[in-house]
Structures are given as C-alpha cells and as structure tokens.
Amino acid sequence: MVKPNSSSILAVPFALVLALFFVLPLLLVVVVSFWDYTEYSLIPDLILMNYEELFYGCFDWNEGLCTTFATYLSTFKYVFLTWFLTLGIGFGVALYLVFCVQSLKMQIVLFLVCTIPFWTSNVIRMISWIPLLGRNGIVNTGLMSMGIIDEPIEWLLYSGFSVTLGFVHLYSLFMVVPIFNSMAKIDRSLIEAAKDSGASAWQIITNIIIPLSRSGIMIGSIFVITIVVGDFITIGVLGGQQIASVGKIIYVEMSYLQFPAAAANAVVLVSITLLMVAAMMRIVNVRKEL
C-alpha cells in the first residue's frame, strides 16, 4: 500500500528523466556558448565573444536594424502569423466538432479524419506543396486554363506565403486537440441557459465558450509557438533558402562546426521563448484551469 507521503518518491523517476534529457542538455548548451573555437576544435573557456558577435552593431541605431534583430524579427513574424491562423482554424474545427456534431461516434470519426494527414512524415507533407504551388504546378496551371491569369503567379512558392501555409498545414492539429479537449468539458446546461436568456450565438461564444476554453487555447498556443520558433526545415524547403530564420542560422553554424556560436544563438532563442511561455502562463493558470 502506497503511503500518502510517498508521492515525492513516485515523482523521482520522472524527475530523473527530465533532468537527464532536458535540464542537463540545456546546461551543456549554456556552458558551450561561453567557449572559444577554431576551425577544427573547441576550446573550453569563459568568454563573451560569441554573444558580442551575435549582437555586434545591434545597439548602434544609426546603422539601422542589425542582422540578428532582423533575423529574429523575421522568425517571430512567421511565429505570430502561424499562431494566429492555427488558432482560428483550431478554434473553428473544435467548435464544430463539439457543438455542431451531436453523435459521439461521428465526432470521433471526424476527429480521426483531421489526424489522417499527420500519419505521414512532416517532410512528405511539406514537399507535397511544391507540385501544387510551383510555377508549373496544379494551381497555376488550373488558373491559366480557366483564363483567370495570363502567366504563372510567382509568389505562391518559395515565398513568405508558402512558408506560412506550410506551417499552418503542419501544426494546426496541435491547436485543434487541446481546444477540443477543453470545449468537450463545457457543461451543455450553460449553453442552454444562455440560449433561454436570449443570448446570441456570438455572445455565447465570447462570454462562455472562449473563457472556458482558455486552458486549451493556451496549451495549443504554447505547442505551436515553441515548435515554429525553431523550425528551419520548413523555411528552407518552402522558402527556397531565401527567408532568414534563427533556426536556420543555428543549423548553418553547426554545419560549419561553430558550436559555441550556435549555442549562444540557441540560448538567446530559448530564453525569449521561455519568457513568452511564462507570460502566457501568467495570463492563464493552465494547471488551475485543468
């Protein structure tokens, strides 16, 4: 029989796994970010050179926006666009499944339909947009055959549009699932009482459904933001290597064996991401809401 005060003992295995696979790697990244390096080796040291090079010229306002700030601005622009669009799609899909589909069996079937694209690799789903949006792709060919356009639309692929579309396609499910779980817990009697009181559909959504779905919205937002902020493959493939991102810079630095510089960039990126997550957690107490 498990004693009441043994809960901390039961948490030890999880704490060990978390420390070994999360805390320790982060600490190693922080340590390496202060090392020196040459073209062929790493030199254990305690220097600020990597951070100085990262923010070189960023505080000289006469020179305009530095490369680092411009890269981070580009990265978080796509993070915001993806978050905004996936939030709208996720909320709409969850709202339909929970309140418009009455049969539980049909809810499960439709929910599984939403997950079918995610049974394949991210890379395959990403590459599938290329023959669809390319210069000679299905979209341009179809529009030209219908006489809507005279020449192919160039910005459909290898642009900010295709990168955003790819992100939304890849990560919408991460917003649908937690919002669906939160909405499914809403007491239907609250909705019926609001209808009996003369509340409109919009008032029910804004005053009942959204407040009671805050935990799901926040969890989905954390998932989407933390995944997109470090994604460099989607930007590289659908952006045609023309769009800057922090993740891609870190990847390039690692490919050139500049591990301390990549570590410094990673520390800054993780710190900003953790601050964003902490701010969202202060807005909504997810643990209390759940």
N, C-alpha and C positions, 0 to 999 in steps of 0.2 A: 504494500500500500504506500502510495506516494505521500510524503508529509507536506503540509501546507507551505513550510518554509524552504522546500526543495525546488521551487520554481527557478531560482537563480542557477542551481546546478543543472537543470534541464536546458538552460539557455547557453551553457558553456560550449557545446559543440557548434552551435550557430555562431557564437562569438568568435570561436577559433577560425571557422571558415571565413567569416567576414574580415578578421584581422589578417589572415594569410593571403586572401585573394583580392582584397580591396584596400585595406589600410596600408599594408606593407608595400605593395606596388606604388601607391601614391607617394609614400615617404621616399622610396627609391627615386622616383621621378624628381621630387623636390631636391634631393641630395645631388643628383646628377646635373641639375640645372645650374649648380654653382661650380661645376668642374670646368677645367680648361680642356682643350683638344687640339690636335693637329690633323693633318690629312690622313694619318694612319693609326692614331692612338688616342685614347682618353687619358687625361692627366688629373687624378684626384686632387682637388684644390678647393679653395673657398674664395671665389671671385664673383664680382657682379658684372663681368664683361658681357655675358650672354643677355642679361636684362638691359644693359646700356645699349648694346647693339640693337636689341629689339625695339627700344623706344628712341633710337637715335633720330634727332630732328623733329620729334613729335611735339615738343613743347616750344618750338620756335614758330610762333603763329604767323610770322612774316613769310614763311616758306610755304604756307598752305597746309593742306592735310597730308600727313606723312603716310608712308606705305602701310605701316602697321595699323594705324587708325582707319585708313581706307579699306584695308582687308577685313578688319573686324566689323566695320560698318556694312560692308557687302555681305558678310556672313550672317549678321543678325537681321539684315533686311529680309533675307530668304527665310530665316527662322520665324520672323513675325508674319510674313505672308503665308507660310505653311501652317503656322499655328492658327491664324485667323480663318483660313479656308477649311482646314480639317475640323476646327471647332464648329463651323456652320454645318458642314456635312455630317459630322458625328452626332451633333445635337438633332439634326433633322431626321437622320436614319433611326436613331434611338427613340425619338418621339413617335415616329410612325410605328415602329415595331411594338412599343409598349402600349400605346393608347389607341392606335387605329387597327391593329390586328388583334382580334378577340381570342382566337384559338391559340392555346399554348403550343400545340403541335406545329401550327403554321408559323408561329414566332420562331421556334427552333429551326424549322426548315429555312426560313428567310435569313435567319442569322447565320446558318451554315453557308448559304449562298454568298453572303458577304465575305466569308472567310475563304472561299474557294480560290480566288487569285493568290492568296497568301500561302497556298500549298506548294507553290513553286519558288525558286530562288529569286532573291531581290534583283540579282544581275539580269536574269532572264526577263523579268517583268520590266526592268529598266530599258534593256535593249529593244524590247518589243515596240517601243515608241519610235524608234529610228525609221523603220519602213513605213510607219504610219504618218509621221510628220515631216519626213525628208523632202528635199526639193522635187524628187520624182515619186514621192510617197502617195499613199492612198488618198489623203486629204487633198493635196494639191491637184492630183490627177482628177479626182471627182469634181472639185470646184471648177477646174478648167473645162472638163467635159460638159458641165452644165452651163458654161458661159458666164459664170459669176466673176471669174478673174481671167485676165489675159495672160498672165505669167505667174510662175510659182511664187508663193509667199515665203520669203527668206527667213523671217523671224520665228517661224514655227519650230525650228530645230536649231540646236546649238545657240541658245539664247536664254535670257532670264525666264522667258515664258516656259520653255521646255523643262528647265530646271525646277521651277515651281510646280509645274504639272507632274513631274516625276516624283517630287517629294510628297505631294498630296496623294498621289496614287499609292505610293509605298507605305505611307504612315497613317492613313485615315482610320484604319482599323484600331490603332492604338488610342484613338479618341472615341470611337464608337463603343468599344467594350466597357470601359469604366462608366461612361454616361448611361449606357443601357442598364448596367447593374444598379446604379443609383436610382434611376427612374423606376425600375421594377419594384423597388421597395416603397414607393409612394403609396399611401393609403388612398384607394379609389374613392372612399367616402368624402375625402376633402374635395375632390374634383366635383362630385355630385352636389355637395353642399354649396360650392361656389356657383355651379350652374343654377341651382334652385334660388340663389340670392340674386340672380340676374347678371352674373359676371360674364363678360365676353370671352371668346377663346384667347384673345391676346392678353387679357387681364389674368386669366388662369395660368397662361404660360409664364408671364413676367412675375406674378405675385405668389405662385405656388410651385410650379414645376422647376423653374430656374433656381429659386432659393433651395429647394430640397434636392437639387441635383448638383449642388456646388462641389461636393466631395468628388464626384465622378468627373466633373469638368476640370477640377484642379489636378487630379491624378492623370487624366488624359493629357492635359497641358504639360505636365512635368515629363511624361513619356516622350511627347512629340518634340519638345524643346531640347531635351538632353540628347536625343538621337540625331536630330537635324544639325545641331550645332557642331558636331564632329564628323558629319558625313562628307567625305571628299570624293567618293566613287561616283555618286550621282551627279555632282557638279562637274566632275571630269568627263564623264561619258556624255551626258545630255547638254553640258555647256560647251563641249568642244574644246576643253582646256583653255577657254578664253575668259572664264569668270574666276576671280580670286576668292579664296576661302582660307580660313585659318587651318582647317584640317588638311587641305592640300599642301599648304606651306610646310606643316609639320611632316607630312609624308615625304616631301621633296628633301627636306633637311635630313631625315632619317636615311633616305636612299643615298645621300652623299656622306653618310657616316658622321653627320654633325649632330650627334645625340644630345650634347649639352644645350645647344641652341634650340633643338626640337623640344627638349624637356622644359626649357624656360617658357617657350610658347605654350606648351601644354599646361603648365602651372597657371599662367595668366588666364587661359581659356577656361580651365576647370574652376578657378576662383570666381570668375564672372558668372559662370553657370550656377555655381553653388549659391552665390548671392541672389541670383534670380529665383532659384528654387526656395531659398529661405524667405524671400519677400512674398512669394506665393503662399508659402506655408503659414505666414503671419496673417495673410488675408483670410485664409480658411484653415481652421484647425482640422486637418484631414482625419487625424486619429479620433477626435471627438465626434466628428460627423459620421464616421463609420461605426 
